[in-house]
Amino acid sequence: RCTEGFAYDRRARRCIDVDECRTLPDPCRGDMQCVNQNGGYLCLPRTLYSQSYARPEQPSYPEASYPDTSVGFPEQFPPQPPIGPGPSYPIVSRPSAPCVLGYTLGEDGACVDIDECETESHQCNPTQVCINTAGGYTCSCTEGYWLVGGQCQDIDECRYGYCQQLCANLPGSYSCSCNPGFNLNTDSRTCQDIDECETNPCTHGCLNTYGTFMCNCDEGFELAADGTTCIDLDECSFSDFLCQHTCVNTPGSFSCVCPPGYYVFEDGRSCEDLNECESGNNTCTTAQVCFNFQGGYTCLDPLICQPPYIELSDNQCMCSAENPACRDRPFTILYRHMDLSSGRSVPADIFQMQATTRYPGAFYIFQIKSGNEGREFYMRQTSNVSATLVLARPIRGPKTIILDLEMVTVNNVINFRGSSIIRLTIFVSEHPF
């Protein structure tokens, strides 16, 4: 594109002057003569001219080429070699003006160019810049402006993507800036990503991304609302089933704690009974017997049979049939011990009872003789010679229950009726495990 008053010559590849006197219909009105100039034309009275308008022989001046400023490129005015004869200017008919229009007579008698820009005799718009030419002048725009309708208007460089990210148009120029997370490069146009992780903004881990960064937390922590701080997760609040007994929150994790008498199992969550009798961590004397149960232990004293019973073995007392005091008493009392978890689900078979001696024609009756005041148990006969103790109701510990389980032997052939007792001591634990 060429400035006003010039047209682009594709063959010569430059802007050449437009002869408005020939191309415009009636450019001058009245008795005015149209005189073409480089980049414009003048209308002068015809009476000023009395001869043909031919330029006298003068040294050839290089014709200046003016790049178009409408695309926002700096104007430079390098001289170009002359192409063909220069434009003709009318010569004023007065003998006192031997120089063509745009020139004046110098002290040495030669015609010198008038600098209309310096003498301010030009007619450029106040928004334009005057550029002196050989025999005339041209009006152009400064860098960052282009000529539109005779006026210099600011070029909005932001419309042409001069900046990589943010652009602010300025009068005759523009300014580039970057989004948060970027720095402006030295070319003042492109942006460089900032590695925020170099300043350690995160409590734990940092991952740089394009224009920003992301914080991540170690296992057992979560990112706070500020996006950089890691706060501990209370895993114990997630569920009541993380630990079998007590959950203790720790930074980044949790731990399970068991009550006294237990230890944490290999899975880190379950509680396993600590057998104090095997580990030796008990207070029983050498005369006592250590009995372990869930969550604890007890020391059993040596068996002492109350008269008329006599000791038959370490855990059994017998009342002899020859002793009149033994009439209507159980023949034997066998002592047994067992443990039971608190709140055990019911019904549950917990103990089995069986006749060890069988007599021809005899039958056996199994029953709970004492200790079942709360109706937590009942006997279920499983055969002619055996029965099972059934837990019917859950029992909460810690508690110790002593049951007398009786086996009655009846033989109608010889008219015999006798009984034997198993004295069962049940240690109910404090916890359901």
C-alpha positions as a printed NumPy array, in Angstrom:
array([[   0.   ,    0.   ,    0.   ],
       [   1.154,    3.487,   -0.815],
       [   0.417,    6.786,    0.878],
       [  -2.094,    9.218,   -0.534],
       [  -0.945,   10.714,   -3.83 ],
       [   1.022,    7.638,   -4.856],
       [   0.144,    4.357,   -6.605],
       [   2.004,    1.077,   -6.517],
       [   3.775,    0.14 ,   -9.76 ],
       [   3.97 ,   -3.658,   -9.829],
       [   6.578,   -3.706,  -12.589],
       [   8.884,   -1.184,  -10.904],
       [   7.861,   -2.521,   -7.455],
       [   7.663,    0.913,   -5.918],
       [   5.248,    3.744,   -5.258],
       [   5.04 ,    6.283,   -8.078],
       [   3.383,    9.678,   -8.148],
       [  -0.241,    9.899,   -9.33 ],
       [  -0.902,   12.711,  -11.833],
       [  -4.102,   14.047,  -10.357],
       [  -4.339,   16.675,  -13.13 ],
       [  -4.993,   13.828,  -15.597],
       [  -6.796,   11.277,  -13.449],
       [  -9.179,   13.558,  -11.552],
       [ -12.149,   15.081,  -13.403],
       [ -11.811,   18.908,  -13.249],
       [  -9.457,   19.029,  -10.262],
       [  -9.236,   22.881,  -10.381],
       [ -12.233,   25.134,  -10.74 ],
       [ -12.61 ,   28.466,  -12.485],
       [  -9.679,   30.037,  -14.265],
       [  -7.141,   27.874,  -12.389],
       [  -4.405,   25.79 ,  -13.926],
       [  -3.753,   22.269,  -12.426],
       [  -0.072,   21.688,  -11.749],
       [   0.969,   18.115,  -10.735],
       [   3.383,   17.684,   -7.819],
       [   5.115,   14.733,   -6.248],
       [   2.378,   13.27 ,   -4.063],
       [  -0.223,   15.992,   -4.871],
       [  -1.101,   18.889,   -7.15 ],
       [  -1.567,   22.673,   -7.073],
       [  -4.187,   24.981,   -8.63 ],
       [  -2.575,   28.236,   -9.842],
       [  -3.989,   31.151,  -11.922],
       [  -3.395,   30.712,  -15.618],
       [  -2.173,   34.32 ,  -15.965],
       [   1.003,   33.426,  -14.074],
       [   2.215,   31.271,  -16.953],
       [   3.192,   32.505,  -20.408],
       [   5.232,   29.606,  -21.668],
       [   5.099,   25.86 ,  -21.788],
       [   5.83 ,   24.126,  -18.536],
       [   9.092,   22.425,  -19.301],
       [  11.761,   22.043,  -16.699],
       [  15.077,   23.625,  -17.709],
       [  18.025,   21.4  ,  -17.77 ],
       [  19.081,   20.748,  -14.22 ],
       [  21.054,   18.089,  -12.468],
       [  19.042,   14.954,  -11.952],
       [  17.916,   14.416,   -8.354],
       [  17.229,   10.956,   -7.011],
       [  13.59 ,   10.339,   -6.413],
       [  12.774,    9.391,   -2.826],
       [  10.812,    6.252,   -2.098],
       [   8.454,    6.338,    0.891],
       [   7.42 ,    3.06 ,    2.467],
       [   3.833,    2.8  ,    3.449],
       [   3.352,    3.468,    7.179],
       [  -0.169,    2.052,    7.228],
       [   1.087,   -1.361,    8.279],
       [   2.983,   -0.06 ,   11.297],
       [   6.599,   -0.353,   10.06 ],
       [   9.196,    2.36 ,   10.663],
       [   9.534,    4.893,    7.864],
       [  12.886,    5.147,    6.222],
       [  13.685,    7.228,    3.235],
       [  16.705,    5.819,    1.449],
       [  17.44 ,    7.53 ,   -1.842],
       [  16.663,    5.484,   -4.937],
       [  18.338,    5.764,   -8.31 ],
       [  16.371,    7.978,  -10.705],
       [  14.107,    6.16 ,  -13.135],
       [  13.466,    8.226,  -16.221],
       [  13.192,   12.01 ,  -16.321],
       [  11.877,   13.83 ,  -13.253],
       [   8.457,   15.477,  -13.156],
       [   7.909,   18.723,  -15.006],
       [   7.118,   21.829,  -13.054],
       [   5.663,   25.01 ,  -14.523],
       [   7.981,   28.004,  -14.828],
       [   6.593,   31.317,  -13.738],
       [   6.481,   33.677,  -16.696],
       [   8.089,   36.532,  -14.825],
       [  11.728,   37.065,  -15.831],
       [  12.557,   37.552,  -12.169],
       [  11.719,   33.877,  -11.359],
       [  14.131,   31.764,  -13.401],
       [  13.595,   28.703,  -11.123],
       [  10.76 ,   26.216,  -11.301],
       [   8.133,   25.974,   -8.582],
       [   9.649,   24.568,   -5.4  ],
       [  13.066,   26.091,   -6.049],
       [  14.564,   29.479,   -5.336],
       [  17.552,   31.361,   -6.655],
       [  20.59 ,   30.912,   -4.476],
       [  23.433,   33.318,   -3.818],
       [  25.542,   31.619,   -6.458],
       [  22.795,   32.089,   -9.025],
       [  21.78 ,   28.426,   -9.014],
       [  18.304,   27.162,   -8.188],
       [  18.152,   25.483,   -4.803],
       [  15.298,   23.478,   -3.329],
       [  12.934,   25.199,   -0.912],
       [  12.541,   23.205,    2.323],
       [   8.826,   23.736,    2.859],
       [   9.008,   21.687,    6.068],
       [  11.614,   24.001,    7.629],
       [   9.963,   27.203,    6.463],
       [   6.577,   25.786,    7.536],
       [   5.105,   26.708,    4.186],
       [   3.621,   23.228,    3.814],
       [  -0.023,   22.382,    4.172],
       [   0.303,   19.081,    6.085],
       [  -2.385,   18.186,    8.583],
       [  -1.33 ,   18.816,   12.206],
       [  -1.398,   15.058,   12.76 ],
       [   0.996,   14.514,    9.848],
       [   4.73 ,   14.858,    9.458],
       [   6.18 ,   16.968,    6.673],
       [   8.928,   15.358,    4.593],
       [  10.82 ,   17.619,    2.196],
       [  11.338,   16.406,   -1.363],
       [  13.136,   17.816,   -4.435],
       [  10.916,   20.643,   -5.528],
       [   8.14 ,   19.895,   -3.064],
       [   7.221,   17.984,    0.06 ],
       [   5.053,   15.108,    1.137],
       [   2.902,   14.52 ,    4.215],
       [   3.357,   11.29 ,    6.071],
       [   2.762,    9.756,    9.519],
       [   5.171,    8.862,   12.27 ],
       [   5.888,    5.287,   13.335],
       [   2.868,    3.646,   14.869],
       [   0.383,    5.657,   12.808],
       [  -1.065,    5.332,    9.321],
       [  -2.783,    7.733,    6.987],
       [  -6.54 ,    7.29 ,    6.779],
       [  -8.618,    9.948,    4.972],
       [  -5.847,   12.547,    5.3  ],
       [  -5.582,   11.973,    9.051],
       [  -2.903,   10.032,   10.922],
       [  -4.59 ,    7.422,   13.035],
       [  -2.975,    5.196,   15.653],
       [  -2.244,    1.612,   14.584],
       [  -3.729,   -0.941,   17.024],
       [  -0.793,   -3.337,   17.063],
       [  -2.666,   -5.635,   19.467],
       [  -4.965,   -6.68 ,   16.611],
       [  -2.034,   -8.262,   14.781],
       [  -0.794,  -10.544,   17.567],
       [   2.436,   -8.73 ,   18.275],
       [   2.338,  -10.016,   21.865],
       [   2.297,  -13.667,   22.919],
       [  -0.119,  -13.133,   25.789],
       [  -1.321,   -9.714,   26.967],
       [  -1.18 ,   -6.575,   24.836],
       [  -1.975,   -2.942,   25.66 ],
       [  -2.242,   -0.503,   22.782],
       [  -0.535,    2.86 ,   23.257],
       [  -0.573,    6.004,   21.067],
       [   1.877,    5.164,   18.323],
       [   3.094,    2.025,   20.046],
       [   2.074,   -0.975,   22.201],
       [   3.133,   -2.746,   25.374],
       [   3.284,   -6.498,   26.041],
       [   2.799,   -8.185,   29.389],
       [   2.319,  -11.731,   30.66 ],
       [  -0.245,  -13.636,   32.648],
       [   0.517,  -14.567,   36.27 ],
       [   3.075,  -17.347,   36.315],
       [   5.08 ,  -15.943,   33.374],
       [   7.906,  -13.444,   32.905],
       [   8.356,  -11.191,   29.892],
       [  11.396,  -12.181,   27.824],
       [  14.049,   -9.715,   26.725],
       [  12.364,   -9.397,   23.311],
       [   9.485,   -7.648,   25.154],
       [   6.994,   -9.8  ,   23.246],
       [   7.176,  -13.451,   24.332],
       [   6.624,  -14.939,   27.795],
       [   8.639,  -17.484,   29.76 ],
       [   7.065,  -19.858,   32.289],
       [   8.111,  -19.309,   35.916],
       [   9.154,  -22.426,   37.849],
       [   7.38 ,  -21.619,   41.101],
       [   8.675,  -24.837,   42.698],
       [  12.145,  -23.278,   42.979],
       [  10.809,  -21.071,   45.787],
       [   9.4  ,  -24.092,   47.691],
       [   5.82 ,  -22.834,   47.988],
       [   4.417,  -26.227,   49.04 ],
       [   4.545,  -27.913,   52.418],
       [   5.303,  -31.321,   50.859],
       [   5.64 ,  -31.938,   47.119],
       [   5.514,  -29.418,   44.261],
       [   4.799,  -29.982,   40.559],
       [   5.486,  -27.126,   38.148],
       [   2.939,  -26.7  ,   35.353],
       [   2.627,  -24.247,   32.462],
       [   1.865,  -20.9  ,   34.044],
       [   1.276,  -22.22 ,   37.55 ],
       [   2.115,  -25.103,   39.908],
       [   0.417,  -27.84 ,   41.9  ],
       [   1.1  ,  -29.008,   45.432],
       [   0.699,  -32.61 ,   46.49 ],
       [   0.805,  -34.167,   49.919],
       [   2.348,  -37.285,   51.373],
       [   0.173,  -40.255,   52.208],
       [  -2.016,  -39.552,   55.178],
       [  -2.292,  -35.822,   54.483],
       [  -4.656,  -33.704,   52.42 ],
       [  -4.269,  -30.337,   50.719],
       [  -5.705,  -27.417,   52.657],
       [  -7.914,  -24.711,   51.151],
       [  -4.888,  -22.488,   50.462],
       [  -3.628,  -25.071,   47.962],
       [  -0.118,  -25.197,   49.437],
       [  -0.402,  -26.446,   53.004],
       [  -0.795,  -30.128,   53.868],
       [  -2.897,  -31.036,   56.875],
       [  -3.049,  -34.382,   58.592],
       [  -5.956,  -36.701,   57.834],
       [  -7.733,  -38.107,   60.87 ],
       [  -8.152,  -41.642,   59.585],
       [  -9.806,  -42.654,   62.857],
       [ -12.789,  -40.44 ,   62.015],
       [ -13.404,  -42.252,   58.731],
       [ -14.634,  -45.497,   60.226],
       [ -15.242,  -47.241,   63.524],
       [ -13.85 ,  -50.466,   62.09 ],
       [ -10.264,  -49.463,   61.366],
       [  -9.163,  -50.933,   64.674],
       [ -10.648,  -53.74 ,   66.687],
       [ -10.314,  -51.711,   69.872],
       [  -8.977,  -48.122,   69.857],
       [  -7.717,  -46.042,   66.938],
       [  -5.078,  -43.371,   67.637],
       [  -4.428,  -40.777,   64.951],
       [  -0.794,  -39.991,   64.15 ],
       [   0.74 ,  -37.48 ,   61.685],
       [   0.137,  -38.977,   58.277],
       [  -1.17 ,  -42.267,   59.611],
       [  -2.871,  -43.989,   62.524],
       [  -2.192,  -46.784,   64.967],
       [  -4.315,  -49.316,   66.789],
       [  -4.123,  -49.814,   70.516],
       [  -5.358,  -52.834,   72.432],
       [  -6.461,  -52.988,   76.07 ],
       [  -4.303,  -54.547,   78.794],
       [  -4.031,  -58.278,   78.354],
       [  -3.891,  -58.022,   74.546],
       [  -1.331,  -57.155,   71.891],
       [  -1.727,  -55.806,   68.383],
       [  -1.77 ,  -58.621,   65.864],
       [   0.367,  -58.766,   62.701],
       [  -2.33 ,  -57.029,   60.653],
       [  -1.831,  -53.933,   62.831],
       [  -5.534,  -53.705,   63.642],
       [  -6.697,  -56.805,   65.456],
       [  -6.184,  -57.534,   69.14 ],
       [  -4.828,  -60.893,   70.164],
       [  -4.948,  -62.269,   73.676],
       [  -1.679,  -62.098,   75.55 ],
       [  -1.149,  -65.456,   77.206],
       [   0.389,  -64.445,   80.502],
       [   0.641,  -68.062,   81.584],
       [   2.924,  -68.959,   78.683],
       [   4.949,  -65.758,   78.742],
       [   5.527,  -65.995,   82.474],
       [   4.167,  -62.502,   82.958],
       [   1.931,  -63.488,   85.866],
       [   1.885,  -63.443,   89.625],
       [   0.935,  -67.054,   90.309],
       [   2.927,  -68.961,   92.881],
       [   4.484,  -72.31 ,   92.247],
       [   1.681,  -73.961,   94.217],
       [  -0.966,  -72.357,   92.055],
       [  -2.033,  -73.101,   88.524],
       [  -2.13 ,  -70.211,   86.031],
       [  -5.267,  -70.182,   83.907],
       [  -5.316,  -67.855,   80.925],
       [  -8.494,  -66.374,   79.501],
       [  -9.231,  -63.64 ,   76.937],
       [  -7.659,  -60.417,   78.181],
       [  -6.352,  -61.779,   81.463],
       [  -5.51 ,  -64.711,   83.691],
       [  -6.268,  -66.122,   87.099],
       [  -4.315,  -68.161,   89.606],
       [  -6.082,  -71.34 ,   90.665],
       [  -5.344,  -72.636,   94.132],
       [  -4.757,  -76.35 ,   94.658],
       [  -7.963,  -78.371,   94.882],
       [  -9.218,  -78.969,   98.417],
       [ -12.095,  -81.43 ,   98.677],
       [ -14.586,  -80.621,  101.392],
       [ -15.618,  -83.588,  103.605],
       [ -17.137,  -86.066,  103.143],
       [ -15.431,  -85.755,   99.715],
       [ -11.915,  -86.955,   99.218],
       [  -9.514,  -86.061,   96.433],
       [  -9.571,  -88.487,   93.551],
       [  -7.261,  -86.545,   91.253],
       [  -5.964,  -82.981,   90.777],
       [  -9.366,  -81.789,   89.603],
       [ -11.849,  -84.32 ,   90.969],
       [ -13.401,  -85.082,   94.35 ],
       [ -15.281,  -88.284,   95.202],
       [ -17.789,  -89.207,   97.871],
       [ -17.556,  -92.947,   98.6  ],
       [ -20.763,  -94.984,   98.541],
       [ -19.677,  -96.825,  101.694],
       [ -19.788,  -93.516,  103.588],
       [ -23.308,  -92.928,  104.978],
       [ -22.707,  -89.156,  104.706],
       [ -22.489,  -89.496,  100.946],
       [ -26.086,  -90.685,  100.65 ],
       [ -28.073,  -88.357,   98.382],
       [ -24.87 ,  -86.543,   97.334],
       [ -23.26 ,  -86.569,   93.888],
       [ -20.816,  -89.405,   93.552],
       [ -18.087,  -87.241,   91.964],
       [ -17.44 ,  -83.52 ,   91.422],
       [ -15.211,  -82.725,   88.456],
       [ -13.784,  -79.194,   88.25 ],
       [ -13.459,  -77.566,   84.826],
       [ -12.593,  -73.993,   83.686],
       [ -13.254,  -72.17 ,   80.42 ],
       [ -13.279,  -68.621,   79.04 ],
       [ -15.994,  -66.836,   77.06 ],
       [ -15.864,  -63.619,   75.047],
       [ -18.113,  -60.815,   76.192],
       [ -21.25 ,  -60.459,   74.093],
       [ -20.67 ,  -63.642,   72.143],
       [ -23.363,  -64.243,   69.547],
       [ -26.049,  -66.745,   70.434],
       [ -27.068,  -69.506,   70.345],
       [ -23.656,  -71.087,   70.751],
       [ -22.539,  -74.554,   71.828],
       [ -19.854,  -73.935,   74.429],
       [ -19.335,  -77.143,   76.405],
       [ -19.969,  -80.874,   75.933],
       [ -20.744,  -83.418,   78.634],
       [ -20.56 ,  -87.216,   78.221],
       [ -20.836,  -90.339,   80.368],
       [ -17.528,  -92.15 ,   80.636],
       [ -18.97 ,  -95.389,   82.12 ],
       [ -21.98 ,  -97.124,   80.659],
       [ -24.132,  -99.631,   82.536],
       [ -26.485, -102.068,   80.822],
       [ -30.067, -100.946,   81.123],
       [ -29.109,  -97.491,   82.408],
       [ -30.073,  -94.151,   80.878],
       [ -28.746,  -90.674,   81.58 ],
       [ -30.338,  -87.307,   82.295],
       [ -28.331,  -84.066,   81.829],
       [ -29.367,  -80.832,   83.532],
       [ -28.067,  -77.573,   85.008],
       [ -28.321,  -77.97 ,   88.749],
       [ -27.185,  -74.479,   89.864],
       [ -25.638,  -71.2  ,   88.671],
       [ -28.131,  -70.5  ,   85.879],
       [ -30.243,  -67.931,   87.682],
       [ -30.21 ,  -65.582,   84.696],
       [ -31.36 ,  -68.29 ,   82.296],
       [ -28.368,  -67.635,   80.035],
       [ -27.751,  -71.378,   79.438],
       [ -29.628,  -74.584,   78.738],
       [ -28.678,  -78.261,   78.182],
       [ -29.416,  -79.973,   74.892],
       [ -29.102,  -83.77 ,   74.957],
       [ -27.334,  -84.93 ,   71.829],
       [ -27.406,  -88.711,   72.476],
       [ -28.232,  -91.284,   75.151],
       [ -24.894,  -90.648,   76.832],
       [ -24.032,  -87.014,   75.949],
       [ -25.344,  -83.451,   76.083],
       [ -24.208,  -79.982,   75.098],
       [ -24.256,  -76.753,   77.112],
       [ -25.767,  -73.998,   74.984],
       [ -25.341,  -70.254,   75.529],
       [ -28.813,  -68.812,   74.986],
       [ -28.265,  -65.125,   75.891],
       [ -25.241,  -62.868,   75.421],
       [ -23.265,  -62.184,   78.592],
       [ -21.36 ,  -58.959,   79.144],
       [ -18.116,  -59.175,   81.075],
       [ -16.003,  -59.048,   82.969],
       [ -17.821,  -61.708,   84.9  ],
       [ -17.233,  -65.112,   86.49 ],
       [ -20.004,  -67.728,   86.377],
       [ -19.959,  -71.109,   88.184],
       [ -22.331,  -73.751,   86.792],
       [ -23.   ,  -77.182,   88.28 ],
       [ -23.793,  -79.456,   85.35 ],
       [ -25.369,  -82.695,   86.606],
       [ -25.497,  -86.059,   84.907],
       [ -28.108,  -88.336,   86.545],
       [ -27.713,  -92.088,   86.003],
       [ -30.931,  -94.115,   86.276],
       [ -31.039,  -97.941,   86.201],
       [ -34.482,  -99.322,   86.901],
       [ -33.31 , -102.943,   86.663],
       [ -31.274, -102.717,   89.799],
       [ -33.25 ,  -99.774,   91.164],
       [ -30.215,  -97.431,   91.073],
       [ -30.111,  -93.664,   90.827],
       [ -26.953,  -91.655,   91.152],
       [ -25.409,  -88.442,   89.875],
       [ -22.118,  -86.801,   89.003],
       [ -21.341,  -83.07 ,   88.87 ],
       [ -19.091,  -81.031,   86.59 ],
       [ -18.441,  -77.713,   88.321],
       [ -17.75 ,  -75.444,   85.347],
       [ -16.225,  -72.044,   86.035],
       [ -16.674,  -69.613,   83.107],
       [ -14.504,  -66.455,   82.913],
       [ -16.303,  -63.908,   80.715],
       [ -13.879,  -61.38 ,   79.243],
       [ -14.347,  -57.626,   79.368],
       [ -14.082,  -57.19 ,   75.589],
       [ -15.77 ,  -59.019,   72.728],
       [ -12.464,  -60.367,   71.451]])
